């Protein structure tokens, strides 16, 4: 029955569901690799694999990797590099589901930044969705000054939210770049910038991976690329709002992997907050993709695409 149901899904939702699954596996391998390796090593390993695969994809498609707006392409790579480091650090220190949900708050910041950078307008309903999503983030994070002890530690929480904010800046840059550069080039510039930036911290924290560590790093790169390809197909076949709704399957997968592999039991408040963040962000995407909204809302891209 599950196989039949999968085949009956439209191509767009099916590709986005596959993307969410692959990105959830990427997060699992990041968490496993992070047990023995600093975040900088995982970022470099991920970058090397995706740089090679992205360049091969460009050559195969006959697309020049140089790009048109190289300044914004480089900035997008820089902000993506910072956001990815923040996310990988948070994955090491937080439960898998909490880190994933906090990263998924980035579309809320994207909507706010788009007002400043792109001149987009927010209606009252969209502001309500943003407020609800922030409320959901509070339920997931459970800061001590509101909920007492037992919430997400302040340090990892700050890192996770910083990654979400920086990701939002990267998404706004992507919206600007879509006028000049192809998606494949934008994806290629991410590891092109991230790999050289990862080298100095790797040298400073030099740690040689174990054979199992090498396998984990390979898994991070392979599942990242698989998720990127599936997500690109989904966004070519489906509207942003529908794609964003299906992409939240990654949060579901995060809860499942956390429970099965890392024995992380979600709290009732965390589950409630995740649902609020999901509903608020999906509603924001649907409102933003309606008539009169140029380009639609930015879907909550998976955290591997900060």
Buried (B, 14 or more C-beta within 10 A) or exposed (E): EEEEEEEEEEEBBBBBBBBBBBBBBBBBBBBBBBEBBBBBBBBBBBBBBBBBBBBEBBEEEEBEBEBEBEEBBBBBBBBBBBBBBBBBBBBBBBBBBBBBBBBBBBBBBBBBBBEEBBEBEBEEEBEBBBEBBBBBBBBBBBEBEEBEEEBBEEEBBBBBBBBBBBBBBBBBBBBBBEEBBBBBBBBBBBBBBBBEBBEEBBEEEEEEBEEEBEEBBBBBBBBBBBBBBBBBBBBEBBBBBBBBBBBBBBBBBBBEBBBEEBEBEBBEBBBBBBBBBBBBBBBBBBBBBEEEBEBBBBBBBBBBBB
